[in-house]
Amino acid sequence: MKKKLMALSLITLSVVAIIFSGCGSTVSNSANSKPTIKVGSKNFTESLILGELYSEALEHAGYKVDRKFNLGDAIVHTSLVNGQIDLYPEYTGTGLLSILKEQPKYTSKEVYDEVASKYKEKYKLIWLDPSAANDSQGLVITKKASDEYNIHTISDLQKNASKIRFASQGEFDKRSDGLPSLTKIYGQFNFKDEKLYDNGLKYDVLKNDKADLAVAYTTEGQLTDSQFVVLEDDKHAWPPYNVAPVVRQDILTKNPDVKAILNKVTAKLDNKTLIKLNAEVDIDKKEYKAVAKEFYDKEFGK
């Protein structure tokens, strides 16, 4: 009888040990699992590439990612504030002027410090490290006209405007941060000719010698073409637009490693890199997901 009781006790203890061991394993697995993070992007090539790069980095670090891409300018910030997304790539100049409605500032540090402070205070959103890439508004001129008239800066352009045919997009001529801003700082631009063209046609217009100058963003993929030159904004009419991830504060509080994961990607971004990545999508017609993955694998390993 004693032997039977002893055997029964040993069996009971073994079962209990197995149960607790299983429970311990479950708790451990649960503690080590990482949540799903909702990554957003705006609805243009560069933002899609950036959103995919940040998603790749998070997935390689063990996070699940719910991609919510192609969001319009009017809703992406609201989506972040409301928790419909947890982060997305934004531009410091956009945050300063379009979201916060603050007055322009003209150094990268000034703009970043302002948006970082006020986003945290007003929205509980955190700007992570800014990139060297500055996707600012700019003016692109044909190399032919640049060489012929010795135009390399916007000051040079203003002095030689009477020789230049301007491919306008209409809105730029009226917007406060467009031609009015340039005129206020540089003086009047009395162009030889000014015609209105759709934004999507501007590089064809320049290539076909129908105009010499157009409005551009400084990381557009077409700028890989040596036929085009971006003029230096030598009097700083436009604020910098450095890209950085904006993340909900509660996400970083619960998952502090997200900061380092995203910052390592941002550290690889400069104008030359973004121009190349944009060109692969817009000119070479590759899928943005493939472009982002190839770049990520090359820089950080598979």
Residue pairs with C-beta under 8 A, 6 or more apart in sequence:
34 61
34 62
34 63
34 64
34 255
35 63
35 64
35 254
35 255
36 63
36 64
36 65
36 66
37 58
37 63
37 64
37 65
37 66
37 86
37 87
37 251
37 255
37 258
38 65
38 66
38 68
38 84
38 85
38 86
38 87
39 51
39 54
39 55
39 58
39 65
39 66
39 67
39 68
39 69
39 85
39 86
39 87
39 88
40 51
40 68
40 69
40 71
40 76
40 79
40 80
40 84
40 85
40 86
40 87
40 88
41 47
41 48
41 50
41 51
41 52
41 67
41 68
41 69
41 70
41 71
41 76
41 88
41 89
42 48
42 70
42 71
42 72
42 73
42 76
42 88
42 89
43 69
43 70
43 71
43 72
45 221
45 278
45 281
45 282
45 288
46 135
46 219
46 274
46 277
46 278
47 88
47 89
48 69
48 70
48 281
48 288
49 274
49 277
49 278
49 281
49 288
49 291
49 292
50 89
50 243
50 269
51 67
51 69
51 88
51 89
52 67
52 69
52 288
52 289
52 292
52 293
53 265
53 292
53 295
53 296
54 87
54 89
54 245
54 262
54 265
55 65
55 67
56 292
56 293
56 296
57 261
57 262
57 264
57 265
57 296
57 300
58 65
58 258
58 261
58 262
59 65
60 296
60 300
61 257
61 261
63 255
63 258
68 79
68 84
68 85
71 79
71 85
71 88
73 98
76 85
76 88
76 90
77 90
77 99
79 85
80 86
80 87
80 88
80 123
80 125
80 246
80 248
81 123
81 125
83 248
86 247
86 248
86 251
87 245
87 246
87 247
87 248
87 251
87 258
87 262
88 245
88 246
89 243
89 244
89 245
89 246
90 127
90 243
90 244
90 245
90 246
91 135
91 241
91 242
91 243
92 108
92 111
92 112
92 115
92 127
92 130
92 239
92 240
92 241
92 242
92 243
92 244
93 111
93 136
93 238
93 239
93 240
93 241
93 242
94 241
95 115
95 119
95 127
95 246
96 102
96 104
96 105
96 111
96 114
96 115
96 239
97 104
97 177
97 239
99 115
99 119
100 114
100 115
100 118
100 119
100 122
102 114
102 118
104 177
104 238
104 239
105 111
105 114
105 239
106 236
106 239
106 240
107 240
108 130
108 134
108 240
108 242
111 239
111 240
111 242
112 127
112 130
112 242
112 244
115 127
116 126
116 127
119 125
119 126
119 127
119 246
120 126
120 127
120 249
124 248
124 249
124 250
125 246
125 247
125 248
125 249
126 246
126 247
126 248
126 249
126 252
127 244
127 245
127 246
128 244
128 245
128 246
128 247
128 259
128 262
128 263
128 266
129 244
129 263
129 266
129 267
130 242
130 243
130 244
130 266
131 242
131 243
131 244
131 266
131 267
131 269
131 270
132 242
132 269
132 270
132 271
133 219
133 242
133 243
133 269
133 270
133 271
133 273
133 274
134 218
134 219
134 240
134 241
134 242
134 271
135 217
135 218
135 219
135 241
135 243
135 271
135 274
136 217
136 218
136 233
136 238
136 239
136 240
136 241
137 177
137 178
137 215
137 216
137 217
137 218
137 238
137 241
138 215
138 216
138 217
138 218
138 230
138 231
138 233
138 238
139 154
139 157
139 213
139 214
139 215
139 216
139 230
139 231
140 202
140 206
140 213
140 214
140 215
140 216
140 223
140 228
140 229
140 230
140 231
141 151
141 157
141 164
141 212
141 213
141 228
141 229
141 231
142 206
142 209
142 212
142 213
142 227
142 228
142 229
143 226
143 227
143 228
143 229
144 212
144 227
145 151
145 163
145 164
145 212
145 213
146 152
146 229
149 156
149 160
149 163
149 164
150 156
150 160
151 157
151 160
151 164
151 231
152 229
152 231
152 232
153 231
153 232
153 233
153 234
154 182
154 186
154 231
154 232
154 233
154 234
154 235
154 237
155 186
155 234
155 235
156 231
157 164
157 189
157 213
157 231
158 182
158 186
158 187
158 188
158 189
161 188
161 189
161 190
161 191
161 192
162 190
162 191
162 192
163 192
164 191
164 192
164 212
164 213
165 191
165 192
165 193
165 194
165 195
165 210
165 211
165 212
165 213
166 189
166 191
166 193
166 194
166 195
166 211
166 212
166 213
166 214
167 195
167 197
167 202
167 205
167 206
167 210
167 211
167 213
167 214
167 215
168 194
168 195
168 196
168 197
168 215
169 196
169 197
169 198
169 199
169 202
169 214
169 215
170 196
171 178
172 178
172 179
172 215
173 179
174 180
177 238
178 215
179 189
181 237
181 238
182 189
182 237
183 189
184 237
185 235
185 236
185 237
186 235
186 237
191 213
193 211
195 210
195 211
197 205
197 211
197 214
199 215
202 211
202 214
202 215
202 216
203 214
203 222
203 225
203 228
205 211
205 214
206 212
206 213
206 214
206 227
206 228
207 227
216 223
216 230
218 230
218 271
219 271
219 274
219 275
219 278
220 275
220 278
220 282
221 275
221 276
221 277
221 278
221 279
221 280
221 281
221 282
221 283
222 228
222 279
222 282
222 283
223 230
223 275
224 275
224 276
224 279
224 283
243 266
243 269
243 274
244 266
245 262
245 266
247 258
247 259
247 262
251 258
252 258
252 259
264 300
265 296
268 299
273 295
277 291
277 292
277 295
280 286
280 291
281 287
281 288
281 291
